[in-house]
Amino acid sequence: MNGEPRYAGDPAPAGVISGSTTGSITTGGFSYDQPTLEGLVKDWVALADDYDRSLRDSEPVVKVVGPGRDFASESLASAATAYGRAYLTYLRDNREYCYNQAQSCQNALDDYLGVEHRNVTEIQQSGQQSVDDNGSEKAI
């Protein structure tokens, strides 16, 4: 060999034999025990609750008013409000994802215990408020 560095995709130097290897794909599995599943449900719900808290705390971002009556102020306020709505949608979507993951873990735990499925969001959200796209609170 000539001692020069080789890069991925470079052809093999003369005299070097290239080939392939074969193997088999095996499928694996995993299992969780009751305490692990309970911990996962709590962790996912806690994360969802953090998103929910952020959602409620971020209510003012959709109520931006420009500092003046000129076009630039109105345009800036409009852009900030649109950003705020997108941010609230992001928070809401992530909260729902976390609740869905918590529900999947809860379903697995219920199956493991041989009991009827319980709804995580109904247990966690009873009496809580949610924020809509306009920043108004509504009962969940």
C-alpha positions in Angstrom: 0.0 0.0 0.0 1.1 3.5 -0.6 0.3 4.9 2.9 -2.3 7.4 1.7 -5.5 7.6 3.7 -8.6 5.9 2.2 -12.1 7.3 2.4 -15.4 5.6 2.4 -16.5 4.9 -1.1 -13.0 4.9 -2.5 -12.2 1.8 -4.7 -10.1 -0.8 -3.1 -6.4 -0.5 -4.0 -4.9 -3.0 -6.4 -4.1 -6.4 -4.9 -6.6 -6.0 -2.0 -9.4 -8.6 -2.0 -12.8 -7.3 -1.1 -15.7 -9.5 -0.2 -18.8 -9.8 1.9 -19.9 -11.5 5.0 -23.1 -13.3 5.7 -25.0 -13.6 8.9 -28.4 -14.2 10.3 -30.9 -11.9 11.8 -32.3 -12.9 15.1 -35.3 -11.3 16.8 -35.0 -10.3 20.3 -37.5 -9.5 22.9 -37.8 -7.6 26.1 -40.0 -7.7 29.1 -40.9 -5.4 32.0 -41.9 -6.3 35.5 -44.6 -4.6 37.4 -42.5 -1.9 39.2 -40.8 -1.0 35.9 -44.2 -0.5 34.2 -45.5 1.5 37.1 -42.4 3.7 37.0 -42.8 4.2 33.2 -46.4 5.3 33.6 -45.5 7.8 36.3 -42.5 9.2 34.3 -44.6 9.6 31.1 -47.4 11.2 33.0 -45.0 13.6 34.8 -43.5 14.6 31.4 -47.1 15.2 30.1 -47.9 17.3 33.1 -44.8 19.4 32.5 -46.0 20.0 29.0 -49.4 20.8 30.3 -48.0 23.3 32.8 -45.9 24.9 30.0 -49.0 25.1 27.9 -50.9 27.0 30.6 -47.9 29.2 31.4 -47.5 30.1 27.7 -51.0 31.5 27.4 -49.8 35.1 26.9 -47.8 34.3 23.8 -51.0 34.4 21.7 -52.1 37.7 23.0 -49.3 39.9 21.7 -50.2 43.5 21.0 -47.9 45.8 19.0 -46.3 48.8 20.8 -47.8 51.2 18.2 -50.5 51.6 15.6 -48.1 51.6 12.6 -47.8 48.7 10.1 -44.6 47.4 11.6 -46.0 47.1 15.1 -49.1 45.3 13.8 -47.0 43.0 11.6 -44.7 42.2 14.5 -47.6 41.4 16.8 -49.3 39.3 14.1 -46.1 37.3 13.6 -45.5 36.8 17.3 -49.1 35.6 17.7 -48.7 33.1 14.9 -45.5 31.9 16.5 -47.4 31.6 19.8 -50.1 29.5 18.3 -47.6 27.2 16.7 -45.8 26.9 20.0 -49.0 26.0 21.8 -49.7 23.4 19.2 -46.2 22.0 19.7 -46.7 21.8 23.5 -50.2 20.2 23.1 -49.0 17.6 20.6 -46.1 16.6 22.9 -48.4 16.5 25.9 -50.7 14.1 24.0 -47.8 12.0 22.9 -46.6 11.6 26.5 -50.1 10.7 27.6 -50.4 8.1 24.8 -47.1 6.6 25.9 -48.3 6.5 29.5 -51.5 4.9 28.3 -49.6 2.2 26.4 -47.5 1.4 29.5 -50.7 1.4 31.6 -52.4 -1.0 29.2 -49.3 -3.3 29.3 -49.4 -3.2 33.1 -53.1 -3.9 33.2 -52.6 -6.8 30.9 -49.7 -8.1 33.1 -51.9 -7.9 36.2 -55.0 -9.3 34.3 -57.2 -6.3 35.1 -59.5 -4.1 33.0 -57.7 -1.3 31.2 -57.7 2.0 33.1 -57.5 5.4 31.3 -54.5 7.4 32.4 -55.7 10.7 31.1 -59.0 10.5 32.9 -57.3 9.7 36.1 -54.7 12.5 35.8 -56.8 15.3 34.2 -59.9 15.3 36.3 -60.6 18.9 37.2 -57.6 20.3 35.3 -57.8 23.2 32.8 -56.5 23.2 29.2 -55.5 26.1 26.9 -56.9 26.3 23.4 -55.2 27.9 20.3 -56.4 31.4 21.3 -54.9 31.1 24.8 -58.3 30.7 26.5 -58.6 28.1 29.3 -61.2 25.4 29.0 -62.1 22.4 31.1 -60.6 19.1 29.9 
